[in-house]
């Protein structure tokens, strides 16, 4: 059986730390590899893959990545940090997941004022990842009353989701 690889798409600090704590606990329990994907927007699609495409990658971003790596180190797990330049955020998330060969993607879907937009985004993303035999995990998928902090219950929820995914896609 292939080793589980979890990819966290970096977002705001609080959300990313919560996701990282959960993934680190899961990694220790299930011997999963962790990957943190930092999305870097480009100012023009022609800048994709170039050094000028990194203009929006700041010193604050570097400090945040170092902080995340230190958190993973505190758990005793390794964290692979990858940068991904993008012109279209959601396409880049799906493409990054495919190129990095991950088992599951942990991503934050921001609230939209448009009715049903979040449900549609989640459905589309789940469908695109499923075509690649990958699982979508959002903190919204977990028990709402416990999502603010890592706990055994959340680890078990994630473990069950990953186990079901492994059974469906051996």
Order of alpha helices (4+ residues) and beta strands (2+ residues): beta-alpha-beta-alpha-beta-alpha-beta-alpha-beta-alpha
